């Protein structure tokens, strides 16, 4: 599935992460996260529109039950740099455990379906804070334009 459409991915790095939600998430949500195609040529996955840096699919609200953690930040906060100025190169693993520069992460279960095209030994990612779900970061893949929730597992 070619997600590197010029309007999504293709190396674009958003200048900022998503804004915090202005509403709480519903108390019940299906376990799988679904994202509708917002424009022709955009993926049916959480992504960033390269024209306006809109984080499509990050609109469920604060404290989405799918991303609830009993112990947020269980392994501490990621000590590296976050945001558009720091690009990290994946060095191995897969959705359950991947790494770069000695830092380990895991993709949140509701987002596993959205990393099918990731190259775990060579893709770049950019990490942004998740303003709505405590304990998570958003890992954005500039090649594909897709992002997912990730948990820091430590060093």
C-alpha positions, 0 to 999 in steps of 0.5 A: 500500500503506497502511503508515501503520497506527496500530501502525506509522508514523502519525508515531510516532518511536522513542525509540531505535535498535535494540540491537546484535545478539548474534550474527554474521550468516550468512556467506551471505545472499540479495541481497534483504532480506526481512521477514515480516509480524509482526502483521496490519496491519504491513508486510512491510518493516523497520519499528518497532512503535509500541507497544514501539519494536521494530525489526522486521527488524533481526535478521540479526546483526552484519556482514550480508554484504548491507551489507558496505562495502570502505571504511566511512565513505568520505565521513566520518561524518554531522556532523548530529544522530542520534536521536529529537530530530532530524527531517529533511525530505527535499528531493529525489532518490530512492533512489540519492541523496537530500538534506536540509539540504545532506547527501546519502545513498543507500539500500543496494541490499538495501533499495531495495524498501522506499522505494517509498512515500517522498515524496522532496520532503517526507517526514520522516526520523530517522537512527539509528546502525546498531549492526551494519553499519559505514558505515551509518545507519538512516533511519526514515520516521515517516509510514510506520514503515519504515526502511532502511539508508543511506550518507552521501555527504557535503555 
